């Protein structure tokens, strides 16, 4: 597929070692590197969202593989039924045409603005008008921002790229989910500051492609998600990954 070849520098299929039956349902999850939610390394995949979904899959006896791609490409893969699941998307009118959002799985997180120069500090929404704002291609943040055509939004395929652009002065701000933004900045040793202006987050979902056989397993997913929460495993994993952005 020519579009896929031009868009992907590399595509990895990363398999998770789970106890499975020979006739187990095979679930393909589209994933981008967005630590600490979704972490891709030479040793495999991890992260808060990944561990939650792997636990669900283990209890259901499914075989899971992870397919890496940029965020916007994952949305297209869901639309074309090339994957079954996306972990952590927010619902939009367009996305509901090809993805189910019935399983609210992950807690809300603030959308923050990261900056380096004091002249880029924003205290209210109106301060964004004169700024070059880095955004993740294909992502949504909050409706007023997403739908504002007057803002100067500069796209990139990863938060690593956006923070590099910030460091080199190509943009003034980066908007990001709080844990992802701070984690990525600290990992890249970029001394960002967090602007006073922020927006409360929304619950994110286990998004299921409407053409996936996993649509018939939504009750199973919800059942095991509820069990994970009742057993406090959910809280333990959340605290584990909340701690990963506090260090150097």
C-alpha positions in Angstrom: 0.0 0.0 0.0 1.9 3.1 -1.2 0.5 5.5 1.5 1.6 3.1 4.2 5.1 2.8 2.7 5.6 6.6 2.6 4.2 7.2 6.1 6.1 4.5 7.9 9.9 4.7 8.5 9.5 1.3 10.2 6.6 -0.8 11.3 7.2 -3.3 14.1 4.8 -6.0 15.1 5.5 -6.6 18.8 4.1 -9.7 20.3 3.2 -10.1 24.0 3.9 -13.4 25.7 0.6 -14.4 27.2 -0.8 -17.8 28.1 -3.1 -18.6 25.2 -5.1 -21.4 23.7 -4.6 -22.7 20.1 -7.9 -21.3 19.1 -7.5 -18.0 21.0 -8.8 -14.8 19.6 -6.0 -12.8 18.0 -6.2 -9.1 18.9 -4.1 -6.5 17.1 -3.5 -3.3 19.0 -2.3 -0.1 17.3 0.3 1.7 19.4 2.4 4.8 19.3 5.2 5.7 21.7 3.7 8.0 24.3 5.2 7.2 27.7 4.3 6.5 30.4 1.0 5.3 28.8 2.4 3.4 25.8 6.1 2.6 25.9 8.0 1.0 23.0 11.5 -0.2 23.5 13.9 -2.8 22.1 12.6 -5.3 24.7 8.9 -4.9 23.8 6.0 -2.8 24.8 4.9 -1.6 28.3 3.1 1.4 29.9 0.1 1.9 32.0 -2.5 1.5 29.2 -0.6 -1.6 27.9 -0.4 -3.3 31.2 -4.1 -2.8 31.8 -5.0 -4.2 28.4 -2.6 -7.1 28.7 -4.1 -8.1 32.0 -7.6 -8.1 30.4 -6.3 -10.2 27.5 -4.6 -12.6 29.9 -7.8 -13.2 31.8 -9.8 -13.6 28.5 -7.2 -16.0 27.0 -6.5 -13.8 23.9 -3.4 -13.6 21.8 -2.3 -10.0 21.5 0.2 -8.3 19.2 1.1 -4.6 19.0 1.6 -2.8 15.8 3.6 0.5 16.0 2.6 3.5 13.9 2.2 7.3 14.3 -1.0 8.4 16.1 -2.8 9.6 13.0 -1.9 6.4 11.1 -3.4 4.3 13.9 -6.7 6.1 13.5 -6.6 5.3 9.8 -5.8 1.7 10.6 -8.8 1.4 12.9 -11.0 3.0 10.2 -9.7 0.4 7.6 -10.1 -2.5 10.1 -6.4 -3.2 10.0 -6.3 -3.2 13.8 -8.8 -4.2 16.5 -7.9 -1.8 19.3 -6.5 1.6 20.1 -5.6 2.4 23.7 -6.5 5.8 25.1 -8.2 7.7 22.3 -10.8 10.4 23.0 -14.2 10.2 21.2 -15.0 12.7 18.4 -17.8 12.7 16.0 -15.5 11.6 13.2 -14.0 8.8 15.2 -17.3 7.4 16.2 -18.0 6.6 12.5 -15.4 3.8 12.7 -14.6 3.2 16.4 -16.6 2.1 19.5 -16.2 4.2 22.6 -18.3 2.2 25.1 -15.4 1.3 27.4 -14.2 4.2 29.5 -10.9 2.7 30.8 -8.4 5.4 31.7 -8.5 8.4 34.1 -8.7 12.0 33.0 -5.5 13.9 32.7 -4.9 17.6 32.4 -3.8 19.2 29.1 -0.8 21.4 29.9 1.3 23.8 27.9 5.1 23.5 28.1 7.4 26.3 27.3 11.1 27.4 27.7 11.1 31.2 27.2 9.3 33.5 29.6 7.7 35.3 26.7 5.9 32.1 25.9 4.2 31.8 29.3 0.4 31.6 28.9 -2.0 32.5 31.7 -5.3 32.3 29.8 -6.7 31.0 26.6 -6.4 34.3 24.8 -2.6 34.3 25.3 -2.4 31.5 22.8 -3.3 33.7 19.9 0.2 35.0 19.3 2.0 31.7 19.8 3.3 28.8 17.7 1.8 25.8 19.4 3.2 22.3 18.9 0.5 19.5 18.6 0.6 15.8 18.0 -0.6 15.1 14.5 -4.1 13.5 14.6 -4.6 14.1 18.3 -7.4 16.1 20.1 -7.0 18.1 23.2 -10.2 20.1 24.0 -12.9 21.3 21.7 -12.3 25.0 21.8 -8.7 24.6 21.0 -9.2 21.8 18.4 -11.8 23.8 16.5 -10.1 27.2 16.7 -8.8 28.0 13.1 -7.1 31.2 14.3 -4.5 29.4 16.3 -1.1 28.7 14.8 -0.8 24.9 15.4 2.4 23.2 14.2 2.1 19.4 13.8 4.6 16.6 14.5 4.4 12.9 14.7 5.7 12.5 18.2 6.1 14.4 21.5 9.8 13.8 21.2 9.8 15.7 17.9 7.7 18.5 19.3 9.9 19.1 22.3 13.0 19.1 20.1 11.3 21.8 18.0 10.6 23.7 21.2 14.2 23.4 22.2 15.4 24.8 18.9 12.9 27.7 18.9 10.8 26.5 16.1 7.7 26.7 18.3 6.7 28.6 21.4 4.6 26.0 23.3 3.8 22.3 23.3 0.4 21.1 24.4 0.4 17.6 25.9 -1.3 15.3 28.4 0.5 16.1 31.7 2.3 12.8 32.3 3.3 12.3 28.7 4.7 15.9 28.4 6.7 15.9 31.6 8.0 12.4 31.1 9.1 13.1 27.6 10.8 16.4 28.5 12.7 14.8 31.4 13.8 11.9 29.3 15.2 14.3 26.7 16.7 16.5 29.4 14.8 19.6 28.2 14.2 22.0 31.1 10.6 22.9 30.2 8.3 24.9 32.4 4.5 24.3 32.8 2.3 27.3 32.0 -0.3 28.5 34.5 -3.0 27.9 31.9 -4.2 24.3 31.6 -7.4 22.4 30.8 -8.9 19.6 32.8 -8.7 16.2 31.0 -11.3 13.8 29.9 -11.7 10.1 30.4 -10.0 8.1 27.6 -11.1 4.8 26.2 -10.3 1.4 24.9 -11.3 2.2 21.3 -12.5 -0.8 19.3 -12.7 -0.8 15.5 -16.3 -1.3 14.5 -15.4 -4.0 12.1 -13.4 -6.0 14.7 -14.6 -9.3 16.1 -13.7 -7.8 19.5 -17.0 -5.8 19.3 -18.6 -9.0 20.5 -16.3 -9.1 23.5 -17.0 -5.7 24.9 -18.9 -7.1 27.9 -15.9 -9.4 28.6 -13.5 -6.4 28.5 -15.7 -4.4 30.9 -16.0 -7.3 33.2 -12.3 -7.9 33.5 -11.6 -4.1 33.8 -14.1 -3.9 36.7 -12.3 -6.9 38.4 -8.9 -5.2 37.9 -10.2 -2.1 39.6 -11.9 -4.1 42.4 -8.6 -5.9 43.1 -6.8 -2.6 43.3 -4.4 -3.7 40.5 -5.6 -0.7 38.5 -4.6 1.7 41.2 -1.2 0.0 41.8 -0.3 0.2 38.1 -1.4 3.8 37.9 0.8 4.8 40.9 3.6 2.8 39.4 3.6 4.8 36.2 2.7 8.1 37.8 6.1 7.8 39.6 8.0 7.3 36.3 7.8 11.0 35.4 9.0 12.2 38.8 12.6 11.2 38.4 15.4 12.5 36.2 
